[in-house]
Amino acid sequence: MVAVVVASVMGTIGAGAIMGIELWKSASMAAILGVAIVLEGLARAYITDGKLDADEINESFSKANGKK
């Protein structure tokens, strides 16, 4: 989960700086969004069949990284 937060934050810090948003605000919003994407994917996968397998977990984390 830490990798998801770091990957989400790094791109947003630069954009926030350009727009004049404080560093901590842009970083925290990006971190929250990255975690929310993973949690949403896990919840949707669990709702489908009532269990989570390794592929579903990996897919959820991949979505947060922008791969799918």
Secondary structure, DSSP 4 states (H G I P E B T S, - for coil): -HHHHHHHHHHHHHHHHHHT--HHHHHHHHHHHHHHHHHHHHHHHHHHHS---HHHHHHHHHHHTT--
